Amino acid sequence: MALGKRSTLRRILTVDLPMLAILTFTLGPYLWMFITSISPESTLFTEGPSIWNATIENYTRLFATVGFASNMLDSLIVALGTVAVGLSLSVTAAYAFSRFNFRGKRILMVQFLLINMFPLVLLILPLFILMRVLGLLDTHLALIIANSTVAIPFSVWMMVSYMNGIPKSLDEAAVTDGCTRMQALRRVILPLCLPGIIATGIYIFITSWNEYLYALTLGGRNVRPITVAVQTLIGEYEVQWGLLTSGGIVGALPATILFLLVQKRLISGLTQGAVKG
């Protein structure tokens, strides 16, 4: 019995308490944001954040006066558009890299990896000039193209690892049965790569949803994603903390809910891709 009590006490001191401290440190800012968002603006600076006089006034003002709903719609259009473009190109490119041997294959794969080593700020000026010449500034298409330049290279690497784990004999059997290469990809490879496709799509969606630099530079009055809309709540002489925290919580909800809904497929997709290849 004494040995059991010692082991329990040791586990509490070495595992439970440190994990509780880390969890408190991690979730503390989010809890403070939530309490601030439901605190009345009139008492926020006099009494501080409190849950006793909870109100949804800040959330009401966020959608009624600030127009946050249109900002969320802009972010949703850009994120879903980037997912569609990113998955379409990365899946087909990964199939080509996985199934065919051609000159410069290794060099191209290394270039895809090197792109992610450079900061995004280096691409802003060239993309801004390009979009201005094409007349795409302040449009959803400009942000979709810009976000795709970041999402596609890493997505290709992710999808190649999944497709390398699928035997090529399945492709050959499908072609022998009369399928074309595209039909073999659609009917054989894509169903087997579904966990990887879901994981890659979630990565692209979250990356596009949280992107700020491209949204600030290539967007404008007509297209203003939530990352830029939240920043506008910070004035030169005043910060509207109630609106700012409520906007941050509302902006983080879609990505959080999406992750909770598909977390099992996301984790299985990432772990399968880690051991294939």
N, C-alpha and C positions, 0 to 999 in steps of 0.2 A: 504493500500500500504506500509506504514511504517513497519507494522508487517511482511509483506512478504519479504521486503528487509532485515530486521533483521534476519529472519529465514534463508534466503539465505546466508547472510554473516556468520552466525553461522555455517551453514553446510560447507561452504568453509574453515573456520578456524579450525573446529573440525574434519572434515572428509576428505575433498579433499586434503588440504595441507599436513596433516600427511600421507595419503596414497601415495601422490606423493613423499614425502621424503623417505618413506619406499621402494617404487618401484625404486627410483633412487639409493638408497643404495644397493638394491638387484641386480639390473641389471648393475650397474656401472662396476664391475669387468669383466663381460662378454663383455660389450662394449669396455673396454680397451683391452681385449684380441683380439677382432675382429680388432680394429684399428691397434694394434701391428702386427697382422698377415698379414695385407695388406701393411705395411710400408716397404720400401726397407731396406735391411740389412745394406747398406752402410751409410744411414742417420739415422738409428735408435738410435744410441748412440750420435750423434752430434746434431740432431735437435729434436729427440724424436718421438713418434708415431704421425702420421699425415695421414689424408685422402686425402691430396692434390696430393700426388704422389703415389696414390694407385697402387698396383701391385699384381699379383698372383704368384710372384716368389717363395715365401715361400711354397705355396701349390704345385707348380710344383716340387720343390726340395724334398718336403716331399714324393712324390710318385715315383719320378724318381731316386733319390739317396739313400734315407733312406729305401725304400721298405715298405712303410706304408700300401700298399694294401694287402700284405700277412699277415701283423699283424691284419688288420681288418677282413680278412677271418678267421684267427685263432679265433678271438673273436666271430665271427658269428657262427662258428661251435660249439664252446664251449657253447655259449648261447642257440642256438637252441637245442643242445643235452641235455642240462640241463632242458630246457622246456619240451622236450619229456619225459625224465626220470621222472622229478618231477611231471608232470601232471599225467602220467600213474600210478605212485605209490600213489600219494596223493589222487587222485579221488577214486581209488579202496579202499584205506585204510579208507577214509572218509565215503564211503558207508558202509563198515563193522562196523565202530564205530557208525554210525547213525542208522543202521537197526538191528544190532544184539546185544544181551546182553551176555557177556562172562566174565569169571573171570579175574580180573586184568585190565579191561577196563579203569576205572578211573585212575589207576596208570600209565598206558601207556600214557593217554592223558596228565597227569601232567608232565611226563618225556619229552614228546614232547615240552611242554612249557618251561621246565627248560633248555633244550638244548640251547635255544636262549638267556639265561641269562649269558652264559659263553662267553668270548672273543674268537675270531677265532684263536688267536695265540696259545691257549692251544691245538688245534687240529692239528697244523701244523706238529709237530714232529712225533706223531703217524701215521698220514697220509703219511708223507714222508717215514718212515720206511716201512709201508705197501706197498706203491707203488714201493719202491725199491725192496722189496722181490718179488713182482709180476712182476717186469720188466716193469712197466708202466710209469716210469719217463719220462718226456719230450714227453708226448703224449696227444692228445685231450681227450682220455678216462679218464686219471688221473684227469684232471681238471673238467670234467663232473661229475665224482663220488664225487670229493671234494666239488664242488658247490652244489651238490644235498644234501649233509649232512646238509647244512645250509638252503636250500630252502624247503625241504620236510616237516620238522616239523611244520613250520608256515603255509605252504600251507594246511596241513591236518586240522589244526584248522580253517582256512578260509572255506574250503569246507564242513566241518562238519556243520557249521552254516547254509549254504545254504540247505543242504540235510535235516536237521532237520525241515526246514520250508515246506518241501514237504510231504503231507499226505502219511502215509504208506499204506493207502487203494489203492493207485494207483499201488504200487508194487503188492499187493495181487490180484488186478484185472488182472494185466498182467500175473501173475503166473497162475491164474485160467483159463485164455484164452490159456494157453499152453506155455508161455514163461519160459525160465529158468531164474535164478537170473541174469546172465550176460546179457541176452537179455532184461530183464526188466531194467537193468541199462543203456544199450545202447539205447534202444528205448523210454524209459519213463523218466528216471531220468536225463540223460545227456542233452537232449534238454531243460528241465526246468532249469537246472543249468548253461546254457550257459553264462549268464552275470558273474556268479561267476568264471567259468572256464577261461573266458577272463581276468578278473581282476587278478586271480591267475597266469595265464601265463605271463602277463605283469610284475607282481612283480618278478617272477622268472627270466625273461629275463633281466630286468634292474639290478637286483642283480648280475647276472652272468656277464653281460657286464661290470659293474663297479668294479668287484672284483680284488683286487691287491695282497693280501698276498699269496693266493694259486697260482696265476699265476706266482709270482716271485719265489716261493719255488719249485713248482712241474713242472714248465715249464723249458725251456732252449733255445737252439739254434734252434731246429726244431719247437717248439711251443712257440710263443712269442705274447701274446695278446697285445692290444693297450695300456693297462694300464702300462705294463712293457716297451713297446716301447717308450712311451712318457717320461718315467723316464730316459731312456738311452740318451735322448737329453740334459740332465744336466751333463756337464762334470766336471772334478775336478777343472779346472782353468777357465773354460768359460761356459756360459749358452747361447745357441742359442735361444734367445727369439723369433725370428721370426718363427723358426720351432716348438718351444715348444708351442706357442700359436695357431698356425695353426693346430698342431696335437691335441691339446685339443679341438678345435672347431670341427674338423672332427670326432674325437672320440665321441663327445657328440651328433652329428647329428642323428645317427640311433635311439637311444633311444628317442630323442626329437620328431623326425618325427613319430615314432610309437605311442608315447603318444598322439600327436595331432590327429592322424588318428582314434584312438579308445577311446578318452577321454570320450565320452558320455557313451559308454558301461562300461568303467572302473569305472566311478563315480556311475552309476546305480548299478553295481555289488557290489561296496563297501557299498553303502547305503542299499541295500537289505540285505546283509549279516549282517549289524549292527542291524536290527530289527527282524531277524529271530532267532529261537532257542528256 
